[in-house]
Amino acid sequence: MDIIVLVLAIVMGVMGVYSNYMNWKIFFKARSEKERFQKNHKDCQVFVTGRGKIVLFVFLAVFCIGFGLYFLLSPTAQLNVDGNDSVFTRGSQALLYIALGVYAAGEIADNITNSRILYTPDGFMPADEYYRYRNVLRIEVGSNFFKATTMYLIGGKEVPLSKTVGRWAQEQFELWKENRKQMRAKGRKGRKAEAK
């Protein structure tokens, strides 16, 4: 049993470190891109979502790392169910909790990156790339828990979005299409009036 916990802890540790590296890398890239975007686009607005998930992952990271350190450092912590408290058992189980906390810390960065969306009348920027509405073919919001939300772009590119961001983007896309139709109709009427 101890070996299984140790292997699981190592796998979770590697996964947590990799997740942290990738998520924080994307976070810093997105932050610099969004700052530059805001400087260049004065009509830019901000849509914030997902604060609850950030709080949840902060709590999870602190709890798991704290729990792991408690089991690792506390002389009174009994981790083994059958009564023998070996250093190997305590260490591997503490490592598992710490690895879960590290993984949750990476998810904090991912959720912060995806929770702050910049948008203009012509498009939006969920992470580190700006998407113009004119390049969007459609946005399919997943109908249930297992169905993903995807934005399909011209050129065959598919962009995964969270459900909340997908619903919001779909609403904004529909508003953009309506505004575009109205502008085209006004443009035609204006040209006809000038011709008379």
C-alpha positions in Angstrom: 0.0 0.0 0.0 2.8 2.4 0.8 4.4 1.9 -2.6 1.1 2.7 -4.4 0.7 5.9 -2.4 4.3 6.9 -3.2 3.9 6.2 -6.9 0.6 8.2 -6.9 2.3 11.0 -5.0 5.2 11.1 -7.5 2.8 11.1 -10.5 0.7 13.9 -8.9 3.9 15.8 -8.1 5.1 15.7 -11.6 1.7 16.6 -12.9 1.4 19.5 -10.5 4.8 20.9 -11.3 4.1 20.6 -15.1 0.7 22.2 -14.7 2.1 25.0 -12.6 4.8 25.7 -15.1 2.5 25.8 -18.1 -0.3 27.7 -16.3 2.0 30.4 -14.9 3.8 30.7 -18.2 0.4 31.4 -19.9 -0.6 33.7 -17.1 2.4 36.0 -17.5 2.2 36.0 -21.3 -1.6 36.8 -21.1 -1.0 39.5 -18.6 1.5 41.3 -20.7 -0.6 40.9 -23.8 -3.7 42.2 -22.1 -1.7 45.2 -20.7 -0.5 46.0 -24.2 -4.0 45.5 -25.6 -5.5 47.9 -23.1 -2.9 50.6 -23.9 -3.6 50.3 -27.6 -7.4 50.1 -27.4 -9.0 52.9 -25.5 -12.5 51.5 -26.0 -11.6 48.3 -24.3 -13.8 47.0 -21.5 -13.3 44.2 -18.9 -15.6 41.3 -18.2 -14.8 39.4 -15.0 -16.0 35.9 -14.2 -15.1 32.8 -12.2 -14.0 34.4 -8.9 -15.6 31.6 -7.0 -13.3 29.0 -8.7 -10.3 31.1 -7.8 -11.3 31.2 -4.1 -12.0 27.4 -4.2 -8.5 26.6 -5.6 -6.8 29.0 -3.2 -8.5 27.2 -0.3 -7.7 23.8 -1.8 -4.0 24.7 -2.3 -3.6 26.1 1.2 -5.5 23.2 2.8 -3.7 20.4 0.9 -0.2 21.9 1.5 -1.0 22.7 5.1 -2.4 19.2 5.6 0.7 17.6 4.0 3.1 19.6 6.1 1.1 18.8 9.2 1.4 15.1 8.5 5.0 15.4 7.6 6.1 17.4 10.6 3.7 16.5 13.4 4.9 13.7 15.7 1.3 12.9 16.7 -0.1 12.4 13.2 -1.1 8.8 12.7 -1.6 8.2 9.0 -1.5 4.4 8.7 -4.8 2.7 9.2 -3.4 -0.5 10.5 -1.7 1.2 13.4 2.0 1.2 12.3 3.4 4.6 11.7 6.4 4.4 9.5 8.3 7.3 8.2 7.9 6.0 4.6 4.1 5.9 5.0 3.9 9.4 6.5 6.3 10.8 4.0 4.5 9.4 1.0 1.1 10.4 2.1 2.3 13.9 3.1 3.9 14.2 -0.4 0.6 13.2 -2.0 -1.2 16.1 -0.2 1.5 18.6 -1.0 1.4 17.5 -4.7 -2.4 18.0 -4.7 -1.8 21.5 -3.3 0.8 22.3 -5.9 -1.6 21.2 -8.6 -4.3 23.4 -7.2 -1.8 26.3 -7.2 -1.4 25.8 -11.0 -5.2 25.9 -11.4 -5.2 29.3 -9.6 -3.1 30.7 -12.4 -5.3 29.1 -15.1 -8.5 30.5 -13.5 -7.0 34.0 -13.0 -6.0 34.0 -16.7 -9.4 32.9 -18.0 -11.5 35.0 -15.5 -10.6 38.4 -16.9 -11.7 39.0 -20.4 -11.0 42.1 -22.4 -13.4 43.1 -25.1 -14.1 45.8 -27.7 -17.1 46.2 -30.0 -15.3 44.1 -32.6 -13.9 41.2 -30.6 -12.7 39.9 -27.3 -9.5 38.5 -25.6 -10.1 35.6 -23.2 -6.4 34.8 -22.6 -3.5 35.9 -24.7 -5.0 36.2 -28.2 -7.6 38.6 -29.6 -10.5 37.1 -31.6 -12.4 39.3 -33.9 -16.1 38.5 -34.3 -15.9 38.7 -38.0 -13.5 35.6 -37.9 -16.0 33.6 -35.7 -18.1 31.1 -37.5 -20.1 29.9 -34.5 -19.9 29.3 -30.8 -21.2 26.0 -29.4 -21.9 26.1 -25.7 -21.9 22.7 -24.1 -25.3 21.5 -23.0 -24.2 19.4 -20.1 -21.3 18.8 -17.8 -19.3 16.6 -20.2 -19.9 18.6 -23.4 -17.2 21.2 -24.1 -17.8 24.8 -25.2 -16.0 25.6 -28.4 -15.6 28.6 -30.6 -15.1 27.8 -34.3 -13.1 30.3 -36.3 -12.6 30.8 -40.1 -9.7 28.7 -41.2 -10.8 25.6 -39.1 -9.3 26.7 -35.8 -11.2 25.6 -32.7 -10.8 27.5 -29.4 -12.0 25.9 -26.2 -13.8 28.2 -23.7 -15.3 27.7 -20.3 -19.1 27.5 -20.2 -19.5 30.9 -18.6 -17.1 32.6 -21.1 -18.8 30.7 -24.0 -22.3 31.9 -23.0 -21.0 35.5 -22.6 -19.1 35.3 -26.0 -22.2 33.9 -27.7 -24.3 36.8 -26.4 -21.7 39.3 -27.5 -21.4 37.6 -30.9 -25.1 37.8 -31.5 -25.2 41.5 -30.5 -22.3 42.2 -32.9 -24.2 40.4 -35.7 -27.4 42.5 -35.0 -25.4 45.7 -34.9 -23.7 44.8 -38.2 -27.1 44.1 -39.8 -28.4 47.5 -38.6 -25.3 49.3 -39.9 -25.6 47.6 -43.3 -29.3 48.5 -43.5 -28.6 52.2 -42.6 -25.8 52.2 -45.1 -28.1 51.0 -47.9 -30.8 53.5 -47.0 -28.2 56.3 -46.9 -26.9 55.4 -50.4 -30.5 55.3 -51.8 -31.3 58.6 -50.3 -28.1 60.1 -51.8 -29.0 58.7 -55.2 -32.3 60.5 -55.3 
